[in-house]
Amino acid sequence: MGFDEVHKMDITGDGHDETVGVRRNEDGSVEYHVDIDDDGVADMKAVDADGDGAIDNVLLDHNGDGKFDAAAVDSSGDGKLDTMVEKE
């Protein structure tokens, strides 16, 4: 399953462009798959669940093993990620 768009942009603020694959789903949600370490695998997946332009949740792979080990969620619906959960 491919992406609808692929962009190069500095997501982390380190001066290096990361690869961002954008997938627009039939239910109106939008997924942003970000490859931070240039290994071809997403290290971050940000999801706009309702297509309103605000990110509702983010999955993170801190150690680069290809598995998401943390999540940030906008639990109050105000457009700001306010809850973080880390896998132990």
Biopython code that builds the backbone (N, CA, C, O; Angstrom):
import numpy as np
from Bio.PDB.StructureBuilder import StructureBuilder

atoms = [
    (1, "MET", "N", (0.849, -1.167, 0.000)),
    (1, "MET", "CA", (0.000, 0.000, 0.000)),
    (1, "MET", "C", (0.897, 1.232, 0.000)),
    (1, "MET", "O", (1.667, 1.439, 0.938)),
    (2, "GLY", "N", (0.802, 2.051, -1.046)),
    (2, "GLY", "CA", (1.670, 3.212, -1.199)),
    (2, "GLY", "C", (1.092, 4.467, -0.567)),
    (2, "GLY", "O", (0.075, 4.439, 0.125)),
    (3, "PHE", "N", (1.778, 5.558, -0.833)),
    (3, "PHE", "CA", (1.369, 6.853, -0.305)),
    (3, "PHE", "C", (0.753, 7.696, -1.410)),
    (3, "PHE", "O", (1.076, 7.537, -2.587)),
    (4, "ASP", "N", (-0.138, 8.594, -1.013)),
    (4, "ASP", "CA", (-0.741, 9.533, -1.949)),
    (4, "ASP", "C", (0.237, 10.649, -2.303)),
    (4, "ASP", "O", (0.222, 11.171, -3.417)),
    (5, "GLU", "N", (1.085, 11.007, -1.342)),
    (5, "GLU", "CA", (2.089, 12.051, -1.536)),
    (5, "GLU", "C", (3.329, 11.674, -0.736)),
    (5, "GLU", "O", (3.227, 10.994, 0.285)),
    (6, "VAL", "N", (4.496, 12.112, -1.191)),
    (6, "VAL", "CA", (5.735, 11.968, -0.440)),
    (6, "VAL", "C", (6.436, 13.315, -0.470)),
    (6, "VAL", "O", (6.593, 13.931, -1.524)),
    (7, "HIS", "N", (6.858, 13.763, 0.719)),
    (7, "HIS", "CA", (7.513, 15.062, 0.844)),
    (7, "HIS", "C", (8.824, 14.917, 1.590)),
    (7, "HIS", "O", (9.015, 13.964, 2.346)),
    (8, "LYS", "N", (9.725, 15.864, 1.378)),
    (8, "LYS", "CA", (10.951, 15.983, 2.166)),
    (8, "LYS", "C", (10.816, 17.276, 2.945)),
    (8, "LYS", "O", (10.663, 18.345, 2.354)),
    (9, "MET", "N", (10.873, 17.190, 4.284)),
    (9, "MET", "CA", (10.789, 18.388, 5.118)),
    (9, "MET", "C", (11.437, 18.113, 6.466)),
    (9, "MET", "O", (11.508, 16.968, 6.910)),
    (10, "ASP", "N", (11.903, 19.166, 7.107)),
    (10, "ASP", "CA", (12.568, 19.052, 8.397)),
    (10, "ASP", "C", (11.519, 19.009, 9.507)),
    (10, "ASP", "O", (11.054, 20.048, 9.974)),
    (11, "ILE", "N", (11.156, 17.812, 9.918)),
    (11, "ILE", "CA", (10.157, 17.605, 10.962)),
    (11, "ILE", "C", (10.765, 17.780, 12.351)),
    (11, "ILE", "O", (10.105, 18.289, 13.257)),
    (12, "THR", "N", (12.010, 17.364, 12.524)),
    (12, "THR", "CA", (12.648, 17.356, 13.844)),
    (12, "THR", "C", (13.328, 18.670, 14.202)),
    (12, "THR", "O", (13.688, 18.880, 15.360)),
    (13, "GLY", "N", (13.512, 19.566, 13.218)),
    (13, "GLY", "CA", (14.159, 20.845, 13.490)),
    (13, "GLY", "C", (15.670, 20.771, 13.560)),
    (13, "GLY", "O", (16.309, 21.682, 14.087)),
    (14, "ASP", "N", (16.258, 19.692, 13.034)),
    (14, "ASP", "CA", (17.714, 19.534, 13.093)),
    (14, "ASP", "C", (18.432, 19.994, 11.828)),
    (14, "ASP", "O", (19.643, 19.810, 11.711)),
    (15, "GLY", "N", (17.712, 20.586, 10.887)),
    (15, "GLY", "CA", (18.310, 21.052, 9.644)),
    (15, "GLY", "C", (18.397, 19.989, 8.558)),
    (15, "GLY", "O", (18.874, 20.276, 7.460)),
    (16, "HIS", "N", (17.953, 18.781, 8.836)),
    (16, "HIS", "CA", (17.973, 17.662, 7.884)),
    (16, "HIS", "C", (16.532, 17.327, 7.499)),
    (16, "HIS", "O", (15.672, 17.171, 8.366)),
    (17, "ASP", "N", (16.273, 17.218, 6.193)),
    (17, "ASP", "CA", (14.927, 16.882, 5.725)),
    (17, "ASP", "C", (14.635, 15.405, 5.929)),
    (17, "ASP", "O", (15.416, 14.544, 5.526)),
    (18, "GLU", "N", (13.504, 15.123, 6.560)),
    (18, "GLU", "CA", (13.019, 13.762, 6.708)),
    (18, "GLU", "C", (12.043, 13.464, 5.566)),
    (18, "GLU", "O", (11.492, 14.379, 4.955)),
    (19, "THR", "N", (11.840, 12.179, 5.289)),
    (19, "THR", "CA", (10.869, 11.759, 4.287)),
    (19, "THR", "C", (9.524, 11.566, 4.970)),
    (19, "THR", "O", (9.422, 10.874, 5.983)),
    (20, "VAL", "N", (8.485, 12.188, 4.401)),
    (20, "VAL", "CA", (7.137, 12.091, 4.956)),
    (20, "VAL", "C", (6.206, 11.533, 3.882)),
    (20, "VAL", "O", (6.007, 12.150, 2.835)),
    (21, "GLY", "N", (5.644, 10.366, 4.154)),
    (21, "GLY", "CA", (4.643, 9.778, 3.276)),
    (21, "GLY", "C", (3.257, 10.109, 3.794)),
    (21, "GLY", "O", (2.975, 9.919, 4.977)),
    (22, "VAL", "N", (2.391, 10.600, 2.925)),
    (22, "VAL", "CA", (1.044, 10.999, 3.323)),
    (22, "VAL", "C", (0.041, 10.019, 2.715)),
    (22, "VAL", "O", (0.054, 9.748, 1.514)),
    (23, "ARG", "N", (-0.822, 9.502, 3.578)),
    (23, "ARG", "CA", (-1.868, 8.590, 3.113)),
    (23, "ARG", "C", (-3.222, 9.172, 3.508)),
    (23, "ARG", "O", (-3.485, 9.406, 4.687)),
    (24, "ARG", "N", (-4.075, 9.401, 2.517)),
    (24, "ARG", "CA", (-5.433, 9.896, 2.748)),
    (24, "ARG", "C", (-6.383, 8.697, 2.650)),
    (24, "ARG", "O", (-6.488, 8.055, 1.605)),
    (25, "ASN", "N", (-7.053, 8.416, 3.736)),
    (25, "ASN", "CA", (-7.908, 7.239, 3.821)),
    (25, "ASN", "C", (-9.349, 7.555, 3.431)),
    (25, "ASN", "O", (-9.782, 8.705, 3.492)),
    (26, "GLU", "N", (-10.081, 6.524, 3.032)),
    (26, "GLU", "CA", (-11.472, 6.678, 2.588)),
    (26, "GLU", "C", (-12.380, 7.234, 3.677)),
    (26, "GLU", "O", (-13.397, 7.856, 3.371)),
    (27, "ASP", "N", (-12.027, 7.017, 4.951)),
    (27, "ASP", "CA", (-12.861, 7.504, 6.056)),
    (27, "ASP", "C", (-12.610, 8.981, 6.386)),
    (27, "ASP", "O", (-13.208, 9.514, 7.321)),
    (28, "GLY", "N", (-11.729, 9.646, 5.623)),
    (28, "GLY", "CA", (-11.437, 11.057, 5.839)),
    (28, "GLY", "C", (-10.222, 11.307, 6.703)),
    (28, "GLY", "O", (-9.778, 12.449, 6.822)),
    (29, "SER", "N", (-9.673, 10.265, 7.310)),
    (29, "SER", "CA", (-8.478, 10.428, 8.132)),
    (29, "SER", "C", (-7.244, 10.568, 7.233)),
    (29, "SER", "O", (-7.234, 10.130, 6.082)),
    (30, "VAL", "N", (-6.206, 11.194, 7.799)),
    (30, "VAL", "CA", (-4.950, 11.388, 7.074)),
    (30, "VAL", "C", (-3.818, 10.890, 7.956)),
    (30, "VAL", "O", (-3.756, 11.235, 9.136)),
    (31, "GLU", "N", (-2.912, 10.075, 7.396)),
    (31, "GLU", "CA", (-1.757, 9.548, 8.113)),
    (31, "GLU", "C", (-0.484, 10.159, 7.535)),
    (31, "GLU", "O", (-0.336, 10.299, 6.321)),
    (32, "TYR", "N", (0.429, 10.518, 8.432)),
    (32, "TYR", "CA", (1.735, 11.047, 8.049)),
    (32, "TYR", "C", (2.789, 10.091, 8.594)),
    (32, "TYR", "O", (2.963, 9.984, 9.808)),
    (33, "HIS", "N", (3.495, 9.397, 7.701)),
    (33, "HIS", "CA", (4.515, 8.425, 8.074)),
    (33, "HIS", "C", (5.876, 9.095, 7.880)),
    (33, "HIS", "O", (6.249, 9.436, 6.758)),
    (34, "VAL", "N", (6.620, 9.282, 8.980)),
    (34, "VAL", "CA", (7.868, 10.043, 8.947)),
    (34, "VAL", "C", (9.055, 9.118, 9.193)),
    (34, "VAL", "O", (9.117, 8.435, 10.216)),
    (35, "ASP", "N", (10.005, 9.098, 8.242)),
    (35, "ASP", "CA", (11.246, 8.334, 8.380)),
    (35, "ASP", "C", (12.330, 9.306, 8.851)),
    (35, "ASP", "O", (12.867, 10.076, 8.055)),
    (36, "ILE", "N", (12.645, 9.266, 10.134)),
    (36, "ILE", "CA", (13.595, 10.214, 10.721)),
    (36, "ILE", "C", (15.049, 9.809, 10.471)),
    (36, "ILE", "O", (15.900, 10.677, 10.276)),
    (37, "ASP", "N", (15.348, 8.495, 10.473)),
    (37, "ASP", "CA", (16.737, 8.046, 10.365)),
    (37, "ASP", "C", (17.126, 7.531, 8.974)),
    (37, "ASP", "O", (18.161, 6.882, 8.820)),
    (38, "ASP", "N", (16.308, 7.816, 7.973)),
    (38, "ASP", "CA", (16.609, 7.468, 6.568)),
    (38, "ASP", "C", (16.837, 5.984, 6.319)),
    (38, "ASP", "O", (17.625, 5.620, 5.446)),
    (39, "ASP", "N", (16.149, 5.107, 7.086)),
    (39, "ASP", "CA", (16.305, 3.679, 6.853)),
    (39, "ASP", "C", (15.168, 3.086, 6.033)),
    (39, "ASP", "O", (15.129, 1.875, 5.814)),
    (40, "GLY", "N", (14.236, 3.933, 5.574)),
    (40, "GLY", "CA", (13.116, 3.464, 4.769)),
    (40, "GLY", "C", (11.928, 2.979, 5.570)),
    (40, "GLY", "O", (10.947, 2.509, 4.995)),
    (41, "VAL", "N", (11.997, 3.086, 6.908)),
    (41, "VAL", "CA", (10.916, 2.650, 7.787)),
    (41, "VAL", "C", (10.470, 3.847, 8.623)),
    (41, "VAL", "O", (11.303, 4.593, 9.135)),
    (42, "ALA", "N", (9.157, 4.029, 8.762)),
    (42, "ALA", "CA", (8.633, 5.160, 9.530)),
    (42, "ALA", "C", (8.998, 5.035, 10.998)),
    (42, "ALA", "O", (8.820, 3.980, 11.607)),
    (43, "ASP", "N", (9.513, 6.129, 11.565)),
    (43, "ASP", "CA", (9.834, 6.209, 12.990)),
    (43, "ASP", "C", (8.741, 6.969, 13.734)),
    (43, "ASP", "O", (8.709, 6.979, 14.965)),
    (44, "MET", "N", (7.857, 7.597, 12.986)),
    (44, "MET", "CA", (6.756, 8.343, 13.574)),
    (44, "MET", "C", (5.562, 8.246, 12.631)),
    (44, "MET", "O", (5.702, 8.339, 11.412)),
    (45, "LYS", "N", (4.386, 8.056, 13.225)),
    (45, "LYS", "CA", (3.151, 8.043, 12.445)),
    (45, "LYS", "C", (2.175, 8.995, 13.128)),
    (45, "LYS", "O", (1.697, 8.717, 14.228)),
    (46, "ALA", "N", (1.885, 10.099, 12.486)),
    (46, "ALA", "CA", (0.944, 11.083, 13.016)),
    (46, "ALA", "C", (-0.378, 10.914, 12.278)),
    (46, "ALA", "O", (-0.398, 10.755, 11.058)),
    (47, "VAL", "N", (-1.482, 10.948, 13.021)),
    (47, "VAL", "CA", (-2.793, 10.698, 12.435)),
    (47, "VAL", "C", (-3.750, 11.843, 12.744)),
    (47, "VAL", "O", (-3.937, 12.229, 13.897)),
    (48, "ASP", "N", (-4.344, 12.370, 11.690)),
    (48, "ASP", "CA", (-5.460, 13.311, 11.801)),
    (48, "ASP", "C", (-6.705, 12.467, 11.570)),
    (48, "ASP", "O", (-7.111, 12.256, 10.428)),
    (49, "ALA", "N", (-7.308, 11.987, 12.641)),
    (49, "ALA", "CA", (-8.378, 10.987, 12.555)),
    (49, "ALA", "C", (-9.639, 11.489, 11.878)),
    (49, "ALA", "O", (-10.351, 10.713, 11.241)),
    (50, "ASP", "N", (-9.927, 12.783, 12.008)),
    (50, "ASP", "CA", (-11.174, 13.296, 11.450)),
    (50, "ASP", "C", (-10.977, 14.255, 10.280)),
    (50, "ASP", "O", (-11.940, 14.857, 9.807)),
    (51, "GLY", "N", (-9.741, 14.402, 9.810)),
    (51, "GLY", "CA", (-9.472, 15.221, 8.635)),
    (51, "GLY", "C", (-9.651, 16.709, 8.845)),
    (51, "GLY", "O", (-9.855, 17.445, 7.880)),
    (52, "ASP", "N", (-9.579, 17.176, 10.098)),
    (52, "ASP", "CA", (-9.774, 18.604, 10.373)),
    (52, "ASP", "C", (-8.482, 19.417, 10.336)),
    (52, "ASP", "O", (-8.504, 20.626, 10.568)),
    (53, "GLY", "N", (-7.355, 18.759, 10.046)),
    (53, "GLY", "CA", (-6.077, 19.449, 9.975)),
    (53, "GLY", "C", (-5.282, 19.423, 11.262)),
    (53, "GLY", "O", (-4.130, 19.857, 11.271)),
    (54, "ALA", "N", (-5.857, 18.928, 12.358)),
    (54, "ALA", "CA", (-5.162, 18.819, 13.642)),
    (54, "ALA", "C", (-4.799, 17.357, 13.891)),
    (54, "ALA", "O", (-5.621, 16.465, 13.684)),
    (55, "ILE", "N", (-3.565, 17.115, 14.337)),
    (55, "ILE", "CA", (-3.119, 15.755, 14.641)),
    (55, "ILE", "C", (-3.812, 15.276, 15.909)),
    (55, "ILE", "O", (-3.825, 15.978, 16.920)),
    (56, "ASP", "N", (-4.394, 14.065, 15.852)),
    (56, "ASP", "CA", (-5.112, 13.502, 16.990)),
    (56, "ASP", "C", (-4.270, 12.514, 17.787)),
    (56, "ASP", "O", (-4.471, 12.359, 18.992)),
    (57, "ASN", "N", (-3.324, 11.841, 17.124)),
    (57, "ASN", "CA", (-2.430, 10.937, 17.841)),
    (57, "ASN", "C", (-1.159, 10.711, 17.042)),
    (57, "ASN", "O", (-1.140, 10.842, 15.818)),
    (58, "VAL", "N", (-0.096, 10.366, 17.762)),
    (58, "VAL", "CA", (1.206, 10.123, 17.157)),
    (58, "VAL", "C", (1.788, 8.856, 17.763)),
    (58, "VAL", "O", (1.787, 8.693, 18.983)),
    (59, "LEU", "N", (2.284, 7.959, 16.920)),
    (59, "LEU", "CA", (3.018, 6.780, 17.368)),
    (59, "LEU", "C", (4.494, 7.028, 17.094)),
    (59, "LEU", "O", (4.849, 7.575, 16.050)),
    (60, "LEU", "N", (5.362, 6.625, 18.034)),
    (60, "LEU", "CA", (6.803, 6.887, 17.919)),
    (60, "LEU", "C", (7.609, 5.614, 18.105)),
    (60, "LEU", "O", (7.277, 4.768, 18.935)),
    (61, "ASP", "N", (8.671, 5.489, 17.323)),
    (61, "ASP", "CA", (9.651, 4.406, 17.473)),
    (61, "ASP", "C", (10.949, 5.068, 17.934)),
    (61, "ASP", "O", (11.730, 5.548, 17.112)),
    (62, "HIS", "N", (11.178, 5.093, 19.245)),
    (62, "HIS", "CA", (12.346, 5.777, 19.800)),
    (62, "HIS", "C", (13.669, 5.079, 19.505)),
    (62, "HIS", "O", (14.690, 5.745, 19.334)),
    (63, "ASN", "N", (13.668, 3.747, 19.444)),
    (63, "ASN", "CA", (14.932, 3.020, 19.313)),
    (63, "ASN", "C", (15.225, 2.526, 17.897)),
    (63, "ASN", "O", (16.235, 1.854, 17.684)),
    (64, "GLY", "N", (14.373, 2.839, 16.934)),
    (64, "GLY", "CA", (14.643, 2.506, 15.538)),
    (64, "GLY", "C", (14.533, 1.036, 15.184)),
    (64, "GLY", "O", (15.106, 0.602, 14.185)),
    (65, "ASP", "N", (13.801, 0.251, 15.989)),
    (65, "ASP", "CA", (13.680, -1.173, 15.702)),
    (65, "ASP", "C", (12.505, -1.507, 14.780)),
    (65, "ASP", "O", (12.240, -2.679, 14.511)),
    (66, "GLY", "N", (11.801, -0.477, 14.297)),
    (66, "GLY", "CA", (10.679, -0.699, 13.398)),
    (66, "GLY", "C", (9.359, -0.943, 14.094)),
    (66, "GLY", "O", (8.349, -1.192, 13.435)),
    (67, "LYS", "N", (9.348, -0.873, 15.447)),
    (67, "LYS", "CA", (8.126, -1.077, 16.220)),
    (67, "LYS", "C", (7.854, 0.188, 17.020)),
    (67, "LYS", "O", (8.756, 0.734, 17.655)),
    (68, "PHE", "N", (6.619, 0.649, 16.988)),
    (68, "PHE", "CA", (6.252, 1.840, 17.751)),
    (68, "PHE", "C", (6.248, 1.508, 19.236)),
    (68, "PHE", "O", (5.659, 0.510, 19.652)),
    (69, "ASP", "N", (6.907, 2.348, 20.039)),
    (69, "ASP", "CA", (7.022, 2.082, 21.468)),
    (69, "ASP", "C", (6.509, 3.221, 22.347)),
    (69, "ASP", "O", (6.650, 3.171, 23.569)),
    (70, "ALA", "N", (5.924, 4.231, 21.745)),
    (70, "ALA", "CA", (5.329, 5.330, 22.509)),
    (70, "ALA", "C", (4.192, 5.930, 21.693)),
    (70, "ALA", "O", (4.161, 5.832, 20.466)),
    (71, "ALA", "N", (3.265, 6.549, 22.403)),
    (71, "ALA", "CA", (2.134, 7.205, 21.741)),
    (71, "ALA", "C", (1.811, 8.505, 22.455)),
    (71, "ALA", "O", (1.868, 8.592, 23.682)),
    (72, "ALA", "N", (1.473, 9.510, 21.667)),
    (72, "ALA", "CA", (0.984, 10.784, 22.192)),
    (72, "ALA", "C", (-0.412, 10.985, 21.620)),
    (72, "ALA", "O", (-0.661, 10.713, 20.446)),
    (73, "VAL", "N", (-1.326, 11.469, 22.472)),
    (73, "VAL", "CA", (-2.736, 11.565, 22.085)),
    (73, "VAL", "C", (-3.306, 12.915, 22.522)),
    (73, "VAL", "O", (-2.964, 13.436, 23.583)),
    (74, "ASP", "N", (-4.173, 13.462, 21.691)),
    (74, "ASP", "CA", (-4.954, 14.629, 22.071)),
    (74, "ASP", "C", (-6.200, 14.094, 22.765)),
    (74, "ASP", "O", (-7.231, 13.883, 22.126)),
    (75, "SER", "N", (-6.103, 13.874, 24.080)),
    (75, "SER", "CA", (-7.202, 13.243, 24.811)),
    (75, "SER", "C", (-8.347, 14.204, 25.119)),
    (75, "SER", "O", (-9.455, 13.764, 25.427)),
    (76, "SER", "N", (-8.091, 15.517, 25.038)),
    (76, "SER", "CA", (-9.140, 16.481, 25.348)),
    (76, "SER", "C", (-9.835, 17.036, 24.105)),
    (76, "SER", "O", (-10.857, 17.715, 24.215)),
    (77, "GLY", "N", (-9.279, 16.747, 22.912)),
    (77, "GLY", "CA", (-9.893, 17.215, 21.674)),
    (77, "GLY", "C", (-9.666, 18.681, 21.366)),
    (77, "GLY", "O", (-10.384, 19.267, 20.556)),
    (78, "ASP", "N", (-8.649, 19.291, 22.022)),
    (78, "ASP", "CA", (-8.398, 20.716, 21.816)),
    (78, "ASP", "C", (-7.343, 21.006, 20.749)),
    (78, "ASP", "O", (-6.961, 22.158, 20.546)),
    (79, "GLY", "N", (-6.871, 19.954, 20.066)),
    (79, "GLY", "CA", (-5.871, 20.148, 19.019)),
    (79, "GLY", "C", (-4.433, 20.094, 19.508)),
    (79, "GLY", "O", (-3.508, 20.318, 18.727)),
    (80, "LYS", "N", (-4.224, 19.797, 20.805)),
    (80, "LYS", "CA", (-2.876, 19.690, 21.372)),
    (80, "LYS", "C", (-2.674, 18.303, 21.939)),
    (80, "LYS", "O", (-3.526, 17.787, 22.662)),
    (81, "LEU", "N", (-1.523, 17.690, 21.605)),
    (81, "LEU", "CA", (-1.207, 16.381, 22.159)),
    (81, "LEU", "C", (-0.907, 16.560, 23.634)),
    (81, "LEU", "O", (0.008, 17.299, 23.997)),
    (82, "ASP", "N", (-1.679, 15.881, 24.499)),
    (82, "ASP", "CA", (-1.538, 16.131, 25.930)),
    (82, "ASP", "C", (-1.337, 14.889, 26.787)),
    (82, "ASP", "O", (-1.146, 15.004, 27.997)),
    (83, "THR", "N", (-1.375, 13.709, 26.186)),
    (83, "THR", "CA", (-1.161, 12.477, 26.934)),
    (83, "THR", "C", (-0.100, 11.644, 26.211)),
    (83, "THR", "O", (-0.205, 11.404, 25.009)),
    (84, "MET", "N", (0.927, 11.204, 26.956)),
    (84, "MET", "CA", (2.006, 10.407, 26.381)),
    (84, "MET", "C", (2.075, 9.086, 27.122)),
    (84, "MET", "O", (2.040, 9.053, 28.352)),
    (85, "VAL", "N", (2.173, 8.002, 26.376)),
    (85, "VAL", "CA", (2.288, 6.671, 26.945)),
    (85, "VAL", "C", (3.514, 6.009, 26.327)),
    (85, "VAL", "O", (3.671, 5.996, 25.106)),
    (86, "GLU", "N", (4.383, 5.461, 27.174)),
    (86, "GLU", "CA", (5.589, 4.773, 26.717)),
    (86, "GLU", "C", (5.465, 3.294, 27.029)),
    (86, "GLU", "O", (5.001, 2.922, 28.107)),
    (87, "LYS", "N", (5.876, 2.448, 26.097)),
    (87, "LYS", "CA", (5.909, 1.006, 26.323)),
    (87, "LYS", "C", (7.139, 0.701, 27.160)),
    (87, "LYS", "O", (8.228, 1.205, 26.889)),
    (88, "GLU", "N", (6.960, -0.105, 28.151)),
    (88, "GLU", "CA", (8.095, -0.455, 29.033)),
    (88, "GLU", "C", (8.831, -1.642, 28.530)),
    (88, "GLU", "O", (9.806, -2.070, 29.146)),
]
sb = StructureBuilder()
sb.init_structure("model")
sb.init_model(0)
sb.init_chain("A")
sb.init_seg("    ")
for serial, (resi, resn, name, xyz) in enumerate(atoms, 1):
    if name == "N":
        sb.init_residue(resn, " ", resi, " ")
    sb.init_atom(name, np.array(xyz, "f"), 0.0, 1.0, " ", f" {name:<3s}", serial, name[0])
structure = sb.get_structure()
